[in-house]
Amino acid sequence: MLLPRTIRLACLLMCTLCLAAGYAMYGWGLVALTGASIGLAWWLASSRPSTPLPLAALVISMAWSAAGLLAGAPALLMILSATFALASWDLVLFDHNLSDNPISSAATRVLFQNRHYRSLALALGLGLLIVLVGRTIQVQVPLIIIALLVLLALFSIDRLWRALKA
Amino acid sequence: MNKVVILLVIIFSLLLAALVTTHADLIWLALLCCAYLGMGFLQSPATRKVKLSATRSVEKNTTNTLATMDVSVEITNQGTDLVRLVLSDPLQFGMTIKDGQTTQTALVQSGESAVFKYTFQSERGNFAWKTIRARLSDSFGLIETELDLPAEAKIQVHPELNKFRPFPLRSQRTLHSAGSIPARFGGSGTDFWGVREYQPGDPLRRLDWRLTARHPHQFFTKEFEQEEIADIGLILDARQKTNLQLGEDSLFEHAARATASLAEMFLRQGNRVSLLVYQRRYASVFPGYGKLQLNRILHTLARITPESDSSLNSLNFLPIRMFASHSLIVVISPLLSGDWQFFRRLRAYGYQVLLISPDPLAYARPILPADRDSQLAIRLTRLERQTEINQITQLWIPVIDWQVSQPLAPLVRTALRPTRLRRES
């Protein structure tokens, strides 16, 4: 029980710290506000994981990160904060699912947890890597092409969704 | 809310915000969510690779309404990968869970088994399971696949039995097997029957020495009343018109319980018992003895539900000739108007009859309105019922106007007193 809790708390802490550090250039008041709101949201989400509070905490974290990016805060810190928010959301729900005492041996449970942590690290690490590479390689894309790409993404997701439902 | 939907909403919101504000950095946030979503899709279990088997076992094949029943389903993973399953086995109508859960998460490694257990209590009836539902998902819980694994089992829930103490019966006709019912002729029973002249072969211990002393050169033998078994038929009225449902309880359930209890008691006494249930398709159990017969009767009672049909207006068309002539017929019916004619028919065929009539008015009292009109209607209904009962009583049939909250055994004992059912010459 100690490892999952440590990992979850570390993610929550990192999320809050990155966001607070990103907003530090705008004054301590804003740092305190972001820190307090994010901390409170995730504390409530952790204590009541079966409610929509984890989703609310994720949305608040993402909104702060997006607002920071729009306001010109350090992009890397904002992206890191969003990454940890996503990880926290996943871990809160994962721990809640495992707290239902699934029918399994202790070894299987540990194996399943480890596999989940590996997958999460892989997914978010890959995402971060793509973002960092993407930000390093600067390509000017016209707005119209972005719009077309969005339409393409929409179409792809729709097809994917239908295939999954079928 | 589904995690995929949540992530898609966040992704599209971020993309929209990026388009509106023309700020490309927001797209990077959306990309993170896409990476998470993509990993979930990649890890979703392929249905064709998942090999699961399920075996269901129930504690017993038959039970009664008071007993609890354990169900366990063993899921074995014959595939190669560890799977996370959400197993659900919805309760059927009439079942209530007593212990455990009907939905349970399980983590099953390749070659391992997980056992899913719960305990339930059920109403009377036949119940069958065919499958168990398993929901497979990736480790992020994004993509879920539902599988119905075959796991068959059947159980039968009999009506609850109240063990009655044996009643002293006086049957018009008995069968020539030793039992507990006085047969009205001399034999090897326990009650004194009479004295007759000694015949060679009579056991000496039966000699009436006092009478022999009074009559020199003559011997007399004491006779005891032979005790034999009787033929008993039970008729249960399963017409919907005569049934009343109050929440989970119903008047018919009380009637079914009474039938089962009487059948058990009569069979325990060694009698030959048969059953006829009046519904759209008659359910019948032909005369028989012993525990096997009791099982047959309980099996029939377990699957009976009250039915409504226009052809079920009168008891008059019951095939009563399935009962042996002069047998004792116990009818369990709340009665409808005009049913007394059926009892006249029974008496005309020479049957000895007992009517147990669960009182619908007393049963429905808690829900009956107290206004003046309703009270008048209740009085009229009671009068109508009383008239019906009086007409049946005039046929020399003992009637038990049974308020189902009262214990039945003392009422039946009083009604079956030998003086009431004396042999008609």
Interface residues (C-beta under 8 A of the other chain):
Chain A: P52 L55 L58 V59 M62 S65 A66 L69 L70 A75 M78 I79 A82 T83 L86 D90 L93 F94 N97 D100 P102 I103 S104 S105 T108 R109 L111 F112 R115 H116 S119 L120 L122 A123 L124 L126 G127 L128 I130 V131 G134 R135 L143 I146 A147 V150 A153 L154 I157 L160 L164
Chain B: M1 K3 I6 L8 I10 F12 L14 L15 A17 A18 L19 T21 T22 H23 A24 D25 L26 I27 W28 L29 L31 L32 C33 C34 A35 Y36 G38 M39 G40 F41 Q43 L82 R84 Q104 T105 A106 L107 V108 Q109 E112 A114 V115 F116 S139 F140 G141 I143
